[in-house]
Amino acid sequence: MRALLVTSAGVTCAMALTLPLATAATAAPAPDLHSASSRPPSTSPASPGAGPPAVRAGAAEPAGSTQSLPLAPLAASSDRVAGAPAAQGLPQRDARPFSLVGVVWDDPEAELHGTVQVRTRATGTTRWSEWQDIETHNAEHAADLGSAEREGRTVRGATAPLWVGDSDGVEVRVRPRSPEASDHHEHAEPSDHHGSAQPQDRAAAPVPLPEGLRLELVDPGEDPAPEPARSAPTGRAAVTPAVFADTPPTAAVLPEALTAEVAAASAVNAELAELGATAIPALTQKETLESVNAAPGAKPYIGPRPKIITRKGWGADEKLRERNFAYTKTVKAAFVHHSATGNNYTCKQAPSVLRSIYRYHVKSSGWRDFGYNFAVDKCGNIYEGRAGGVSKAVLGAHTLGFNTNTMGIAVLGSYGSTNPPAAAVTAVSKLTAWKLGLFGANPKGKVTLVSGGSNKYKAGVKVSMNVISGHRDGFATECPGARLYKKLGTARTSSAKLQGR
């Protein structure tokens, strides 16, 4: 069973495990943040992620764009300490339409000790939002130190992204915070208002802001067009967009046009759904157990496979990511996150939120792909995240120090002071019951992981954690928010029950 799970189309387990190590550690050219079509260079012209050469190009993914605007010092304010660094930002200005914002800087090892706030104007109106906080402590969502993804690319420091909806005007301010205030706020739940400096903020000289601050305005592009009905061979019922087979299709029912990159991202799920499928269908537990070819007489604890919306389903632009897929040996644990993008999205907008985060991770932050292995929206829909195959041990960039042999699940939203919807917690239970079950992990159990280095555990330290953990268990951070973190016990119990434990 294990051999089946860690083998992709045309890629053996041994080949896959060499991918993260085989990538040269030379710095890649910086992505052009102003271009919608630029992409990171491939490290291998014939890499497993390149896709079948016979698949013809066509049906381009939804376009998108990133506007990258340098910040400048703002006028001195009355509460500024004499000689202290000035706040930076941008005054109110027009912009091309965008829906997500964030701030990046040159050095990925530098922390932004301060506050970042943004106001936006709804597209086609004169209506400006209130000031909104952007979560500044985001360094823990990244590739591990020393990894090819971290060292072989132009990686940047970055705030969390914030979903603001369709906008065409923006104003931003970044204010330095004093060392005492930085220590006080570093690991506390974020408040809703960080606008004015507090007395303790003025007790010591503020820490300088990082060099090269830039505002990133991300346009997710349009949603994918609905799939056309597909023709079927004689004597076989047509496959409708809402129904997907569990085996690779015959040539007669292949999608009319897929780019090589889209075909590659889809082919690694070929054992679960047809090429070009927008969703991997749910299975009953009986069907799930039959699909993994368990040994006769064995009683594997695997939950029923939930429906998973594929990258094609949410409109991922496969030209943005690195062509290679990176794998680890197994999946021992799941780390639950919140995206910190705010809760002002509808479930219909979730694909746009995902495309925006994806573009922010790759184009703005310099990562190889979307950071999380999976995402869950407030309605409980489950989405494929980083490319490489939903049933495989794909290396993510979600929990600094603990990306190896784990998976990351991001619940879209911010859950420091807001309760996560029950549907989202249930989705986490369903997903972990299935995926952890494929690798023999007990959702209610403990596991020992080796730290790759974080602000909580030094590199090489062995750490005992829950198999389903929150991000804060591996890194001193607020993530996944206090309210979502409190629900992880419920998720563990429900996940284990779904596995039949």
matplotlib code that plots the C-alpha trace (Angstrom):
import matplotlib.pyplot as plt

x = [0.0, 2.8, 4.5, 1.3, 0.9, 4.3, 4.7, 3.5, 2.8, 6.2, 8.1, 9.3, 9.6, 13.4, 13.3, 10.8, 12.8, 15.9, 14.1, 14.5, 18.2, 19.0, 18.1, 21.2, 21.6, 22.4, 20.3, 17.6, 16.9, 14.4, 10.9, 9.5, 6.9, 5.2, 4.6, 1.6, 3.4, 6.9, 7.8, 10.6, 13.1, 13.0, 15.9, 15.4, 14.2, 12.8, 11.6, 8.6, 6.5, 6.8, 4.0, 3.4, 5.0, 2.1, -0.5, -1.1, -1.3, -4.5, -7.2, -5.0, -5.5, -7.1, -4.8, -3.7, -1.2, 0.9, 1.6, 4.7, 5.0, 8.0, 7.1, 8.5, 8.8, 5.7, 5.4, 6.5, 3.7, 3.3, 3.9, 7.2, 10.3, 13.0, 15.6, 13.5, 13.0, 10.1, 7.0, 6.8, 3.8, 1.9, -0.7, -4.1, -3.6, -5.4, -4.3, -5.2, -7.9, -6.7, -8.2, -5.4, -2.6, 0.6, 4.0, 7.3, 11.0, 14.4, 15.8, 13.7, 15.5, 14.5, 11.4, 9.1, 8.8, 5.9, 2.4, 1.1, -2.3, -4.1, -7.2, -8.7, -11.3, -14.0, -13.6, -15.7, -16.8, -15.6, -16.1, -12.9, -12.7, -11.6, -8.0, -7.3, -4.4, -2.1, -0.5, 3.2, 4.6, 4.5, 8.1, 7.0, 5.1, 8.1, 10.4, 12.9, 16.2, 18.9, 16.4, 16.7, 13.5, 14.9, 18.5, 18.1, 15.6, 15.1, 13.0, 11.7, 10.4, 6.6, 3.6, 0.6, -1.6, -5.0, -8.1, -9.8, -12.1, -12.3, -10.5, -8.9, -7.5, -5.1, -3.4, -0.8, 1.2, 4.0, 5.0, 8.0, 7.5, 9.8, 11.7, 9.6, 6.4, 7.8, 8.5, 5.0, 3.2, 5.4, 3.5, 0.2, -3.1, -3.4, -5.8, -8.2, -6.6, -2.9, -3.3, -1.8, 1.5, 1.0, 3.0, 5.3, 6.0, 7.7, 9.8, 12.7, 14.0, 11.9, 13.6, 14.3, 12.0, 13.4, 15.0, 13.2, 9.6, 7.1, 3.3, 2.0, -1.4, -2.6, -5.3, -6.4, -7.8, -11.1, -12.6, -12.1, -14.7, -17.2, -16.1, -17.8, -19.6, -17.1, -17.8, -17.8, -16.9, -19.8, -21.7, -20.5, -22.3, -21.0, -18.9, -20.5, -18.5, -20.0, -19.0, -15.4, -14.0, -11.6, -9.4, -7.5, -9.9, -9.5, -8.2, -11.8, -12.8, -9.6, -10.2, -10.0, -7.0, -4.6, -1.3, 1.6, 1.9, -1.8, -1.6, 1.4, -0.3, -3.4, -1.5, -0.1, -3.7, -4.4, -5.2, -7.9, -9.6, -9.4, -6.9, -8.1, -10.7, -11.8, -12.6, -11.5, -14.8, -15.6, -15.6, -17.3, -14.9, -15.4, -14.6, -11.6, -10.2, -10.7, -8.9, -5.7, -5.3, -4.9, -3.3, -5.8, -6.9, -5.3, -7.4, -6.0, -7.5, -8.3, -11.2, -13.5, -11.9, -13.5, -14.2, -11.2, -11.3, -8.2, -5.8, -7.5, -10.8, -9.7, -7.8, -4.2, -1.9, 0.5, 3.1, 3.8, 5.2, 8.5, 8.1, 9.6, 7.5, 9.2, 8.5, 9.4, 9.3, 6.0, 3.3, 3.6, 1.6, -0.7, -0.2, -3.4, -3.1, -5.3, -4.4, -4.7, -6.3, -9.4, -13.0, -14.5, -14.8, -17.7, -17.2, -17.8, -14.8, -12.6, -11.0, -10.0, -8.6, -6.5, -5.2, -4.3, -2.4, -0.7, 0.5, 1.6, 3.6, 5.4, 5.7, 5.9, 7.5, 9.7, 8.5, 8.4, 4.6, 1.6, 2.8, 0.1, -0.7, -4.4, -6.8, -10.3, -12.9, -15.5, -18.1, -16.0, -14.8, -11.4, -8.9, -5.7, -2.8, 0.9, 1.2, 2.5, -0.5, -3.0, -2.3, 1.4, 4.0, 4.4, 7.0, 5.3, 6.4, 3.9, 5.6, 9.2, 11.3, 8.7, 7.9, 9.6, 7.2, 4.2, 1.4, -0.1, -3.8, -4.8, -8.3, -9.1, -9.7, -8.5, -9.5, -7.7, -11.0, -13.5, -14.8, -14.1, -17.3, -18.2, -18.1, -14.4, -13.5, -15.4, -13.5, -10.2, -11.4, -12.4, -9.2, -6.9, -8.8, -8.2, -4.7, -3.1, -4.7, -3.0, 0.3, -0.8, -1.0, -3.5, -5.1, -5.4, -1.8, 1.6, 4.6, 8.2, 9.5, 13.0, 13.1, 14.8, 15.2, 12.6, 12.2, 10.8, 13.1, 16.7, 17.6, 18.1, 15.9, 13.5, 10.0, 6.9, 3.8, 0.2, -0.3, -2.8, -1.1, -1.5, 1.1, 2.0, 3.1, 6.1, 6.7, 6.1, 3.2, -0.5, -1.3, -3.8, -5.5, -6.7, -10.3, -9.3, -6.6, -9.2, -11.1, -8.2, -9.2, -12.6, -10.9, -8.7, -11.6, -13.7, -10.9, -10.1, -13.7, -13.8, -10.8, -12.8, -10.7]
y = [0.0, 2.4, 1.9, 2.9, 6.0, 7.5, 6.9, 9.5, 9.1, 8.4, 9.2, 6.4, 6.9, 7.0, 9.6, 11.7, 11.7, 13.1, 16.1, 18.5, 17.5, 17.5, 21.1, 23.3, 25.8, 28.6, 31.7, 32.0, 35.3, 37.4, 37.1, 40.1, 41.3, 43.5, 40.9, 38.6, 36.1, 35.8, 32.7, 31.3, 29.3, 25.5, 23.7, 20.8, 21.0, 17.5, 17.5, 15.4, 18.4, 19.4, 17.2, 14.9, 16.4, 15.1, 17.2, 20.3, 23.8, 25.7, 26.8, 29.2, 29.5, 32.6, 35.6, 37.6, 40.3, 41.7, 45.4, 46.0, 49.5, 50.8, 52.4, 55.8, 57.7, 59.4, 62.8, 63.0, 62.6, 64.2, 61.0, 60.1, 59.8, 62.3, 60.7, 57.5, 55.9, 57.4, 55.4, 54.3, 53.9, 55.3, 58.1, 57.4, 56.5, 54.9, 51.4, 48.8, 46.5, 44.1, 42.0, 41.0, 43.1, 42.4, 44.0, 42.4, 43.3, 42.3, 40.1, 37.0, 36.7, 40.2, 40.7, 43.6, 44.9, 47.3, 47.6, 47.5, 49.0, 49.4, 51.2, 50.3, 51.8, 49.5, 49.4, 51.9, 53.8, 56.6, 54.4, 53.8, 51.1, 51.6, 51.0, 47.2, 45.5, 43.1, 40.4, 41.1, 37.9, 35.6, 34.3, 31.0, 30.2, 29.3, 26.7, 25.2, 26.9, 25.4, 23.8, 24.3, 26.3, 28.7, 28.9, 28.5, 31.3, 35.0, 34.6, 37.7, 38.6, 39.1, 39.9, 37.7, 38.6, 40.3, 39.8, 43.1, 42.3, 44.0, 47.4, 50.1, 52.5, 52.0, 53.7, 52.0, 52.9, 50.9, 52.1, 50.9, 49.6, 49.9, 46.8, 46.5, 46.6, 44.1, 41.6, 42.2, 41.7, 39.0, 36.0, 37.5, 37.2, 40.2, 42.9, 44.6, 48.0, 48.8, 52.2, 54.6, 54.2, 53.3, 54.9, 51.9, 52.1, 55.5, 54.3, 53.2, 53.9, 51.9, 49.1, 50.1, 48.8, 46.2, 47.5, 47.4, 47.6, 47.2, 47.0, 44.1, 44.4, 41.1, 40.6, 36.9, 37.0, 35.6, 32.3, 29.3, 29.0, 26.1, 22.9, 22.0, 18.7, 16.0, 13.5, 9.9, 6.7, 4.7, 2.7, 4.7, 7.4, 10.9, 12.3, 15.4, 18.2, 17.2, 13.5, 12.3, 8.8, 7.1, 5.8, 7.6, 8.3, 7.0, 9.4, 9.9, 11.7, 13.7, 17.4, 19.2, 21.2, 21.3, 23.1, 20.8, 22.4, 21.8, 18.2, 17.6, 18.9, 16.8, 13.6, 13.1, 12.5, 10.1, 7.2, 9.3, 11.3, 11.7, 13.9, 17.5, 16.9, 19.9, 17.8, 14.5, 12.7, 11.6, 7.8, 5.8, 4.2, 0.8, 2.3, 4.1, 0.9, -0.9, 1.9, 1.6, -2.2, -3.1, -6.5, -9.4, -9.6, -6.2, -3.6, -0.2, 2.8, 5.1, 7.5, 7.9, 10.1, 13.5, 15.5, 17.6, 20.5, 20.3, 23.0, 23.1, 23.5, 26.7, 28.0, 27.7, 29.2, 26.3, 28.5, 30.3, 27.4, 25.5, 22.7, 20.1, 18.4, 18.0, 15.0, 13.8, 10.1, 10.0, 12.0, 11.7, 14.7, 17.5, 21.2, 23.3, 27.0, 29.9, 32.0, 35.3, 36.8, 37.9, 36.6, 39.0, 36.5, 34.4, 30.7, 31.6, 33.8, 31.2, 30.2, 33.8, 34.0, 30.9, 32.2, 35.4, 33.7, 31.4, 34.4, 36.2, 33.1, 32.6, 36.1, 38.2, 36.0, 33.9, 30.4, 27.5, 27.1, 27.6, 27.0, 24.8, 21.2, 21.8, 24.6, 24.6, 27.4, 28.5, 26.3, 23.2, 22.9, 21.2, 22.3, 20.8, 23.1, 22.6, 20.5, 17.0, 14.8, 14.9, 11.3, 11.7, 13.1, 16.5, 18.8, 22.1, 25.4, 25.9, 25.3, 26.6, 23.8, 21.1, 20.8, 17.4, 14.4, 16.6, 18.3, 21.8, 22.6, 26.3, 27.3, 30.4, 33.3, 34.7, 32.9, 34.8, 36.3, 34.7, 31.1, 28.9, 27.6, 24.1, 23.1, 24.1, 22.0, 19.1, 19.4, 19.3, 16.1, 14.4, 15.4, 14.2, 11.0, 10.1, 11.5, 10.6, 7.2, 6.5, 6.7, 4.8, 7.8, 7.9, 11.4, 11.0, 9.9, 11.4, 11.6, 12.5, 15.0, 16.4, 20.2, 21.8, 25.0, 27.4, 30.1, 27.4, 24.4, 24.4, 22.4, 18.7, 18.7, 15.8, 17.0, 15.0, 16.5, 15.6, 14.0, 16.8, 19.9, 23.7, 25.8, 27.3, 23.8, 24.0, 27.7, 30.6, 32.2, 33.0, 30.7, 29.1, 31.6, 30.9, 30.0, 27.5, 26.1, 25.3, 23.2, 20.8, 18.4, 18.0, 17.6, 14.8, 12.9, 13.2, 12.2, 9.1, 8.0, 8.5, 6.1, 3.6, 3.8]
z = [0.0, 0.9, -2.4, -4.2, -2.1, -2.7, -6.4, -8.9, -12.6, -14.1, -10.9, -8.5, -4.8, -5.0, -7.7, -5.8, -2.6, -4.4, -5.8, -2.8, -2.5, -6.2, -6.7, -7.0, -4.1, -6.5, -6.3, -8.9, -10.6, -8.7, -10.1, -11.9, -9.4, -12.0, -14.6, -14.7, -16.9, -15.4, -13.5, -11.5, -13.5, -13.5, -12.0, -14.4, -18.0, -17.9, -14.3, -13.1, -12.8, -16.5, -17.7, -20.5, -23.7, -25.8, -24.1, -26.3, -24.9, -24.6, -22.1, -20.3, -16.5, -15.1, -15.4, -12.4, -11.6, -8.8, -8.3, -6.2, -4.8, -2.7, 0.6, 1.5, 4.8, 6.0, 7.5, 11.1, 13.7, 17.1, 19.0, 17.2, 19.4, 18.5, 16.3, 15.9, 12.5, 10.6, 9.8, 6.1, 3.8, 0.9, 0.9, -0.7, -4.3, -7.2, -8.4, -10.9, -9.4, -6.6, -3.9, -1.5, 0.1, 2.0, 2.7, 1.8, 2.5, 1.3, 4.2, 5.0, 8.3, 9.4, 11.5, 11.1, 14.7, 14.2, 13.0, 9.4, 8.6, 5.3, 4.0, 0.6, -1.7, -3.2, -7.0, -8.8, -5.7, -3.4, -0.3, 1.8, 4.4, 8.0, 8.8, 8.9, 10.6, 8.7, 10.8, 10.8, 12.4, 9.4, 9.2, 10.7, 7.5, 5.3, 4.0, 6.4, 6.9, 4.7, 2.3, -1.5, -1.4, 1.2, -0.1, -3.9, -4.5, -3.9, -0.7, 1.0, 4.4, 4.4, 6.4, 6.3, 3.3, 3.9, 1.7, 1.1, -1.8, -5.2, -4.7, -6.8, -4.2, -1.3, 1.6, 3.9, 7.0, 8.7, 12.2, 14.1, 17.6, 20.6, 21.8, 24.9, 22.9, 20.4, 23.2, 24.6, 21.4, 19.8, 20.9, 22.1, 20.3, 17.9, 18.9, 16.5, 16.8, 16.8, 15.3, 17.8, 19.7, 23.4, 26.2, 26.5, 22.8, 23.4, 26.3, 24.1, 20.6, 18.1, 16.2, 12.6, 10.0, 7.5, 4.4, 1.1, 2.2, -0.6, -0.8, -2.8, -4.4, -5.8, -8.4, -8.4, -11.9, -13.0, -11.8, -14.1, -16.8, -16.2, -17.8, -21.0, -21.3, -22.4, -25.2, -24.4, -26.4, -27.9, -25.3, -22.4, -20.5, -20.8, -18.0, -16.7, -15.0, -11.6, -11.8, -12.0, -12.6, -10.2, -13.0, -15.8, -18.7, -22.2, -24.9, -26.1, -22.8, -22.2, -21.7, -25.0, -24.0, -21.1, -20.8, -19.9, -16.5, -15.7, -17.0, -14.7, -11.6, -12.5, -13.5, -9.9, -8.8, -11.7, -9.3, -7.7, -10.5, -14.3, -15.9, -15.8, -13.0, -11.0, -8.0, -6.5, -5.6, -2.1, -1.3, 1.4, 3.9, 2.2, -1.2, 0.4, 1.8, -1.5, -3.3, -1.3, -1.8, 1.8, 2.6, 3.1, 6.7, 7.5, 9.3, 8.3, 10.0, 7.2, 7.1, 4.1, 1.4, 1.4, -1.8, -2.6, -5.0, -7.2, -8.2, -11.6, -9.7, -7.9, -10.9, -9.9, -12.6, -12.9, -14.7, -11.5, -9.5, -9.8, -12.2, -9.9, -7.2, -3.8, -1.5, 1.9, 3.1, 4.9, 6.7, 10.5, 11.6, 10.5, 11.5, 11.5, 10.6, 9.9, 6.8, 8.8, 5.7, 7.5, 7.5, 5.0, 2.2, 0.9, 0.1, -3.5, -3.3, -1.7, -5.0, -5.6, -2.0, -2.8, -6.1, -4.3, -1.5, -4.1, -6.1, -2.9, -1.8, -5.1, -6.7, -3.6, -1.0, -3.4, -2.5, -5.0, -4.7, -2.5, 1.1, 2.6, 1.5, 1.9, 2.5, 4.0, 3.7, 6.2, 4.4, 4.9, 1.3, 1.1, -1.5, -2.9, -2.0, -3.0, -6.1, -6.1, -5.3, -2.5, -1.4, -1.4, 1.1, -0.5, 1.1, 2.1, 3.5, 6.3, 9.6, 9.8, 11.3, 10.9, 7.2, 6.8, 7.1, 7.9, 6.1, 6.6, 6.6, 6.4, 7.4, 5.4, 7.8, 11.1, 14.3, 17.2, 18.4, 16.1, 16.4, 13.4, 11.7, 12.7, 9.0, 8.8, 11.9, 10.5, 7.3, 9.1, 10.8, 7.6, 5.8, 8.5, 9.0, 5.4, 4.8, 8.1, 7.8, 4.5, 6.4, 9.5, 11.8, 14.7, 15.0, 18.8, 19.1, 19.7, 17.4, 17.7, 15.2, 14.7, 14.5, 11.5, 13.6, 14.8, 17.5, 19.8, 19.2, 18.0, 14.9, 15.8, 18.9, 19.1, 20.0, 21.1, 19.6, 18.9, 15.6, 14.9, 16.2, 15.9, 14.3, 17.7, 18.9, 16.7, 16.6, 19.1, 17.2, 17.5, 14.6, 14.2, 16.5, 20.0, 19.0, 16.3, 18.5, 21.2, 18.6, 17.8, 20.5, 18.9, 15.5, 16.9, 18.5, 15.3, 13.0, 15.0, 15.0, 11.2, 11.0, 13.0, 16.2]

ax = plt.figure().add_subplot(projection="3d")
ax.plot(x, y, z, "-o")
ax.set_aspect("equal")
plt.show()
